[in-house]
Amino acid sequence: MPGQDRSTVRWLARGGLLVYWLVMFVATHLPPPAMLVAVDVSDTWQHFVAYAGLGGLLGLLFATRNRRWLMAAWVITVSYAIVDEWSQGFVGRTPELKDWLADVAGVTCGLLLGLLVIGLWKRGRP
């Protein structure tokens, strides 16, 4: 049964990661919406939170692998953030260095949080 639990967690993590990343891509490549309701959260924090979610899902997915997988996940995500910021210029958004730095900080924190969650989950299991 433990092997089945592990494969279910991996399957859910992969599916969640795919859906999350796709929604994130679409959301960041739509023209900026006219704000119907004022949002009192800075754009930089939105970047941090979005990429922390992405990093957390990657951390959950790769926590059972070795450190090279985690480093590869970090490099891929940070590289994707560069492309994501750059390509937003084509849809009327403004690419900014501070947003990319927030992306990097978010994915780093998310990866670490994902690792922590998996580590605590493994400790609590018999």
Backbone as ProteinMPNN parsed JSONL, in Angstrom:
{"seq_chain_A": "MPGQDRSTVRWLARGGLLVYWLVMFVATHLPPPAMLVAVDVSDTWQHFVAYAGLGGLLGLLFATRNRRWLMAAWVITVSYAIVDEWSQGFVGRTPELKDWLADVAGVTCGLLLGLLVIGLWKRGRP", "coords_chain_A": {"N_chain_A": [[0.795, -1.202, 0.0], [2.008, 1.333, 0.705], [3.606, 2.016, -1.564], [1.644, 2.491, -3.447], [0.378, 4.723, -2.339], [2.429, 6.594, -2.613], [2.679, 6.746, -5.429], [0.193, 7.789, -6.055], [0.321, 10.3, -4.832], [2.403, 11.409, -6.35], [1.162, 11.424, -8.889], [-0.992, 13.178, -8.432], [0.477, 15.473, -7.766], [1.852, 15.949, -10.175], [-0.325, 16.387, -11.942], [-1.538, 18.586, -10.661], [0.563, 20.422, -10.835], [0.811, 20.721, -13.639], [-1.733, 21.834, -14.342], [-1.717, 24.148, -12.731], [0.561, 25.535, -13.723], [-0.192, 25.959, -16.366], [-2.5, 27.568, -16.052], [-1.283, 29.743, -14.826], [0.41, 30.6, -16.912], [-1.463, 31.381, -18.884], [-2.859, 33.388, -17.48], [-0.856, 35.31, -17.104], [-0.424, 36.131, -19.642], [-2.568, 37.36, -20.741], [-4.076, 40.39, -21.879], [-3.692, 43.3, -19.76], [-6.197, 43.467, -17.299], [-9.088, 45.602, -16.959], [-9.482, 47.039, -13.921], [-12.017, 46.028, -11.904], [-12.471, 45.888, -9.254], [-10.644, 47.386, -6.752], [-7.483, 46.152, -5.986], [-5.597, 45.59, -3.179], [-2.967, 44.671, -3.152], [0.381, 44.513, -3.957], [1.809, 44.285, -7.248], [4.235, 42.997, -7.279], [4.138, 41.331, -5.0], [2.122, 39.642, -5.857], [3.433, 38.301, -7.916], [5.402, 36.987, -6.383], [3.817, 35.265, -4.753], [2.482, 33.715, -6.703], [4.628, 32.358, -7.966], [5.683, 31.112, -5.745], [3.717, 29.244, -5.243], [4.025, 27.673, -7.543], [6.672, 26.788, -7.146], [6.29, 25.38, -4.756], [4.653, 23.245, -5.579], [6.454, 22.008, -7.328], [8.422, 21.347, -5.465], [7.039, 19.469, -3.924], [6.714, 17.494, -5.846], [9.349, 16.782, -6.605], [10.63, 16.133, -4.258], [11.135, 13.544, -3.524], [13.22, 12.821, -5.02], [16.72, 13.263, -5.919], [19.082, 15.919, -5.014], [19.957, 17.079, -7.384], [17.764, 16.959, -9.095], [16.091, 18.796, -7.847], [17.604, 21.141, -8.086], [17.638, 21.339, -10.865], [14.902, 21.731, -11.305], [14.625, 24.236, -10.09], [16.33, 25.833, -11.717], [15.061, 25.556, -14.219], [12.565, 26.717, -13.661], [13.251, 29.341, -12.882], [14.415, 30.172, -15.261], [12.175, 29.961, -16.912], [10.684, 32.005, -15.754], [12.083, 34.246, -16.623], [11.555, 34.177, -19.387], [8.79, 34.358, -19.24], [8.394, 36.933, -18.108], [9.611, 38.529, -20.109], [8.057, 37.91, -22.4], [5.622, 39.015, -21.772], [5.577, 41.595, -22.603], [4.598, 41.557, -25.168], [1.87, 41.494, -24.977], [0.9, 43.805, -23.981], [1.661, 44.21, -21.369], [4.011, 45.171, -18.812], [7.268, 44.168, -18.671], [9.316, 43.637, -15.844], [12.266, 43.946, -13.886], [12.135, 43.762, -11.084], [9.853, 42.257, -10.742], [10.654, 39.814, -11.808], [12.661, 39.174, -9.961], [11.057, 38.846, -7.728], [9.684, 36.602, -8.607], [11.771, 34.713, -8.614], [12.472, 34.686, -5.886], [10.039, 33.772, -4.868], [9.726, 31.183, -6.068], [11.925, 29.912, -4.966], [11.372, 29.985, -2.186], [8.975, 28.546, -2.27], [9.812, 26.006, -3.233], [11.428, 25.208, -1.08], [9.496, 25.149, 0.937], [7.803, 23.142, -0.043], [9.564, 20.968, 0.144], [9.873, 20.901, 2.919], [7.246, 20.263, 3.75], [6.933, 17.674, 2.637], [9.019, 16.398, 4.005], [8.104, 16.588, 6.681], [5.765, 15.121, 6.414], [6.758, 12.591, 5.775], [8.075, 12.01, 8.172], [5.972, 11.71, 9.943], [4.82, 9.384, 9.197], [4.443, 5.841, 9.668]], "CA_chain_A": [[0.0, 0.0, 0.0], [2.809, 2.551, 0.696], [3.992, 2.354, -2.935], [0.468, 3.035, -4.114], [0.218, 6.074, -1.802], [3.465, 7.432, -3.213], [2.368, 6.996, -6.84], [-0.972, 8.675, -6.08], [0.812, 11.642, -4.514], [3.136, 11.893, -7.534], [0.202, 11.684, -9.948], [-1.695, 14.406, -8.062], [1.432, 16.582, -7.865], [2.073, 16.226, -11.607], [-1.546, 16.984, -12.483], [-1.673, 19.92, -10.08], [1.605, 21.261, -11.414], [0.451, 21.011, -15.031], [-2.867, 22.762, -14.354], [-1.283, 25.414, -12.131], [1.482, 26.222, -14.628], [-0.974, 26.383, -17.523], [-3.328, 28.713, -15.636], [-0.361, 30.852, -14.617], [0.844, 31.09, -18.217], [-2.588, 32.089, -19.514], [-3.149, 34.604, -16.711], [0.186, 36.33, -17.296], [-0.327, 36.522, -21.044], [-3.757, 38.082, -21.162], [-3.87, 41.835, -21.698], [-4.038, 43.706, -18.393], [-7.632, 43.699, -17.178], [-9.556, 46.816, -16.312], [-9.762, 46.644, -12.547], [-13.374, 46.275, -11.439], [-12.334, 46.06, -7.815], [-9.263, 47.735, -6.42], [-6.757, 45.121, -5.241], [-4.622, 46.279, -2.338], [-1.765, 43.857, -3.086], [1.277, 44.963, -5.025], [2.097, 43.357, -8.343], [5.405, 42.223, -6.9], [3.68, 40.264, -4.101], [1.372, 38.69, -6.674], [4.454, 37.469, -8.563], [6.003, 36.143, -5.359], [2.864, 34.231, -4.35], [2.247, 32.811, -7.841], [5.797, 31.501, -8.153], [5.818, 30.269, -4.553], [2.829, 28.108, -5.494], [4.685, 26.835, -8.538], [7.808, 26.153, -6.482], [5.78, 24.411, -3.794], [4.246, 22.045, -6.319], [7.684, 21.348, -7.784], [9.051, 20.761, -4.287], [6.303, 18.246, -3.596], [6.952, 16.504, -6.89], [10.74, 16.346, -6.684], [11.211, 15.891, -2.933], [11.564, 12.146, -3.408], [14.395, 12.655, -5.882], [17.933, 13.806, -5.317], [19.25, 17.376, -5.082], [20.116, 17.517, -8.777], [16.414, 17.198, -9.624], [15.604, 20.056, -7.274], [18.349, 22.229, -8.715], [17.136, 21.438, -12.236], [13.572, 22.35, -11.218], [14.83, 25.649, -9.79], [16.896, 26.478, -12.906], [14.011, 25.598, -15.247], [11.533, 27.673, -13.27], [13.829, 30.681, -12.95], [14.537, 30.463, -16.696], [10.813, 30.203, -17.394], [10.275, 33.328, -15.268], [12.685, 35.234, -17.531], [10.764, 34.142, -20.634], [7.457, 34.835, -18.885], [8.457, 38.399, -17.994], [9.944, 39.1, -21.415], [6.962, 37.744, -23.359], [4.466, 39.822, -21.394], [5.643, 42.829, -23.374], [3.843, 41.389, -26.41], [0.423, 41.563, -24.73], [0.571, 45.079, -23.346], [2.113, 44.268, -19.979], [5.359, 45.715, -18.693], [8.237, 43.298, -17.99], [10.109, 44.38, -14.861], [13.283, 43.176, -13.172], [11.702, 43.481, -9.709], [8.889, 41.154, -10.807], [11.43, 38.589, -11.978], [13.302, 38.886, -8.684], [9.993, 38.302, -6.876], [9.459, 35.24, -9.108], [12.888, 33.881, -8.133], [12.301, 34.526, -4.434], [8.851, 32.949, -4.648], [9.964, 29.782, -6.41], [12.882, 29.393, -3.99], [10.62, 29.731, -0.941], [8.013, 27.477, -2.527], [10.535, 24.734, -3.276], [11.818, 24.867, 0.293], [8.281, 24.804, 1.669], [7.402, 21.82, -0.525], [10.475, 19.997, 0.758], [9.537, 20.828, 4.337], [5.982, 19.532, 3.881], [7.211, 16.257, 2.379], [9.84, 15.911, 5.114], [7.234, 16.41, 7.851], [4.832, 14.038, 6.102], [7.504, 11.325, 5.898], [8.366, 11.774, 9.586], [4.764, 11.321, 10.638], [4.363, 8.066, 8.71], [5.123, 4.712, 10.315]], "C_chain_A": [[0.847, 1.279, 0.0], [3.249, 2.971, -0.701], [2.849, 2.973, -3.708], [0.208, 4.461, -3.639], [1.194, 7.037, -2.477], [3.148, 7.743, -4.676], [1.145, 7.902, -6.973], [-0.555, 10.115, -5.801], [1.56, 12.22, -5.71], [2.178, 12.261, -8.662], [-0.551, 12.985, -9.669], [-0.783, 15.625, -8.175], [1.687, 16.944, -9.323], [0.864, 16.914, -12.225], [-1.75, 18.397, -11.972], [-0.667, 20.893, -10.658], [1.251, 21.664, -12.84], [-0.678, 22.043, -15.102], [-2.443, 24.128, -13.834], [-0.416, 26.21, -13.106], [0.745, 26.735, -15.859], [-1.836, 27.601, -17.191], [-2.45, 29.947, -15.43], [0.086, 31.459, -15.946], [-0.259, 31.909, -18.879], [-2.839, 33.408, -18.804], [-2.109, 35.699, -16.946], [0.306, 36.786, -18.745], [-1.634, 37.059, -21.616], [-3.461, 39.568, -21.033], [-4.297, 42.248, -20.289], [-5.537, 44.021, -18.301], [-7.931, 45.076, -16.605], [-9.995, 46.392, -14.913], [-11.19, 47.027, -12.158], [-13.378, 46.547, -9.935], [-10.873, 46.362, -7.53], [-8.645, 46.628, -5.567], [-5.637, 45.816, -4.488], [-3.363, 45.442, -2.125], [-0.877, 44.268, -4.253], [1.498, 43.86, -6.058], [3.273, 42.458, -7.987], [5.025, 41.079, -5.961], [2.883, 39.221, -4.863], [2.336, 37.747, -7.392], [5.056, 36.489, -7.565], [5.081, 34.975, -5.016], [2.634, 33.222, -5.478], [3.422, 31.849, -8.023], [6.103, 30.658, -6.918], [4.917, 29.046, -4.695], [3.446, 27.132, -6.478], [5.864, 26.082, -7.911], [7.363, 25.105, -5.478], [5.349, 23.12, -4.456], [5.461, 21.281, -6.841], [8.406, 20.683, -6.616], [8.371, 19.476, -3.867], [6.616, 17.139, -4.587], [8.369, 15.932, -6.833], [11.386, 16.03, -5.336], [11.711, 14.463, -2.772], [12.791, 11.859, -4.266], [15.629, 13.227, -5.192], [18.038, 15.317, -5.544], [19.412, 17.889, -6.505], [18.756, 17.796, -9.413], [15.861, 18.523, -9.12], [16.302, 21.25, -7.901], [17.877, 22.429, -10.156], [15.762, 22.104, -12.244], [13.7, 23.845, -10.967], [15.329, 26.397, -11.029], [15.835, 26.605, -14.005], [12.969, 26.659, -14.913], [12.038, 29.109, -13.33], [14.008, 31.102, -14.41], [13.167, 30.745, -17.306], [10.337, 31.597, -16.964], [10.855, 34.44, -16.135], [11.858, 35.324, -18.808], [9.369, 34.699, -20.374], [7.432, 36.361, -18.8], [8.682, 39.043, -19.357], [8.743, 39.05, -22.353], [5.712, 38.54, -22.99], [4.441, 41.154, -22.137], [4.837, 42.76, -24.667], [2.338, 41.506, -26.223], [0.041, 42.815, -23.942], [0.905, 45.163, -21.865], [3.556, 44.765, -19.962], [6.277, 44.735, -17.966], [9.107, 44.139, -17.046], [11.076, 43.446, -14.139], [12.805, 42.815, -11.768], [10.66, 42.364, -9.682], [9.618, 39.819, -10.971], [12.123, 38.195, -10.679], [12.282, 38.326, -7.687], [9.66, 36.869, -7.304], [10.523, 34.289, -8.553], [12.759, 33.636, -6.629], [11.124, 33.607, -4.131], [9.103, 31.49, -4.938], [10.952, 29.152, -5.426], [12.175, 29.058, -2.678], [9.631, 28.587, -1.123], [8.66, 26.105, -2.572], [10.917, 24.28, -1.866], [10.608, 24.462, 1.126], [7.764, 23.424, 1.256], [8.265, 20.721, 0.073], [10.161, 19.807, 2.243], [8.264, 20.02, 4.558], [6.211, 18.036, 3.684], [8.029, 15.663, 3.522], [9.002, 15.665, 6.362], [6.259, 15.265, 7.637], [5.519, 12.68, 6.261], [7.787, 10.998, 7.361], [7.144, 11.244, 10.33], [4.221, 9.958, 10.224], [5.128, 6.956, 9.404], [6.119, 4.034, 9.384]], "O_chain_A": [[0.451, 2.247, -0.649], [3.267, 4.164, -1.002], [3.053, 3.87, -4.526], [-0.145, 5.323, -4.444], [0.827, 8.148, -2.859], [3.326, 8.878, -5.119], [1.069, 8.7, -7.907], [-1.026, 11.041, -6.461], [1.376, 13.388, -6.051], [2.354, 13.288, -9.318], [-0.727, 13.803, -10.572], [-1.214, 16.686, -8.626], [1.732, 18.125, -9.667], [1.005, 17.903, -12.945], [-2.09, 19.301, -12.735], [-0.994, 22.046, -10.939], [1.382, 22.833, -13.204], [-0.58, 23.018, -15.847], [-2.773, 25.152, -14.432], [-0.626, 27.408, -13.298], [1.03, 27.831, -16.34], [-1.89, 28.555, -17.967], [-2.824, 31.056, -15.81], [0.137, 32.681, -16.092], [-0.009, 33.007, -19.377], [-3.015, 34.438, -19.455], [-2.448, 36.881, -16.981], [1.052, 37.719, -19.044], [-1.782, 37.194, -22.831], [-2.678, 39.969, -20.172], [-5.168, 41.614, -19.693], [-6.074, 44.755, -19.13], [-7.13, 45.642, -15.861], [-10.802, 45.474, -14.764], [-11.527, 48.209, -12.092], [-14.18, 47.329, -9.426], [-9.978, 45.669, -8.014], [-9.214, 46.219, -4.555], [-4.831, 46.538, -5.074], [-2.757, 45.489, -1.054], [-1.332, 44.358, -5.394], [1.385, 42.671, -5.763], [3.296, 41.284, -8.359], [5.536, 39.97, -6.109], [2.961, 38.034, -4.547], [2.092, 36.543, -7.471], [5.203, 35.304, -7.863], [5.518, 33.824, -4.992], [2.596, 32.016, -5.236], [3.217, 30.65, -8.213], [6.719, 29.598, -7.034], [5.301, 27.94, -4.315], [3.399, 25.918, -6.279], [6.026, 24.881, -8.126], [7.991, 24.053, -5.359], [5.64, 22.031, -3.962], [5.492, 20.051, -6.798], [8.939, 19.583, -6.758], [9.032, 18.506, -3.498], [6.766, 15.978, -4.204], [8.559, 14.727, -6.997], [12.569, 15.695, -5.283], [12.61, 14.204, -1.973], [13.332, 10.754, -4.226], [15.578, 13.624, -4.028], [17.179, 15.915, -6.192], [19.039, 19.025, -6.797], [18.607, 18.75, -10.177], [15.242, 19.277, -9.871], [15.665, 22.257, -8.211], [17.733, 23.563, -10.611], [15.488, 22.95, -13.096], [12.969, 24.638, -11.561], [14.816, 27.466, -11.358], [15.729, 27.651, -14.646], [12.543, 27.413, -15.788], [11.319, 29.998, -13.785], [13.778, 32.262, -14.754], [13.019, 31.657, -18.119], [9.663, 32.286, -17.73], [10.202, 35.458, -16.361], [11.506, 36.416, -19.254], [8.829, 35.433, -21.202], [6.544, 37.002, -19.362], [8.001, 40.007, -19.707], [8.441, 40.035, -23.028], [4.829, 38.716, -23.83], [3.383, 41.767, -22.277], [4.435, 43.794, -25.202], [1.602, 41.606, -27.204], [-1.017, 42.867, -23.315], [0.474, 46.092, -21.183], [4.232, 44.771, -20.991], [6.093, 44.49, -16.774], [9.572, 45.218, -17.414], [10.74, 42.304, -13.825], [13.033, 41.698, -11.304], [10.586, 41.609, -8.713], [9.249, 38.82, -10.353], [12.169, 37.015, -10.333], [12.604, 37.439, -6.897], [9.386, 36.018, -6.457], [10.207, 33.197, -8.081], [12.92, 32.509, -6.161], [11.204, 32.762, -3.239], [8.732, 30.631, -4.138], [10.821, 27.974, -5.092], [12.36, 27.972, -2.128], [9.469, 27.755, -0.231], [8.126, 25.146, -2.017], [10.748, 23.114, -1.51], [10.689, 23.534, 1.931], [7.341, 22.634, 2.1], [7.761, 19.669, 0.462], [10.183, 18.687, 2.753], [8.211, 19.182, 5.458], [5.735, 17.224, 4.477], [7.76, 14.545, 3.96], [9.17, 14.644, 7.03], [5.958, 14.521, 8.569], [4.941, 11.741, 6.81], [7.745, 9.831, 7.751], [7.271, 10.425, 11.24], [3.28, 9.444, 10.828], [6.315, 7.099, 9.699], [6.773, 3.068, 9.778]]}, "name": "protein", "num_of_chains": 1, "seq": "MPGQDRSTVRWLARGGLLVYWLVMFVATHLPPPAMLVAVDVSDTWQHFVAYAGLGGLLGLLFATRNRRWLMAAWVITVSYAIVDEWSQGFVGRTPELKDWLADVAGVTCGLLLGLLVIGLWKRGRP"}
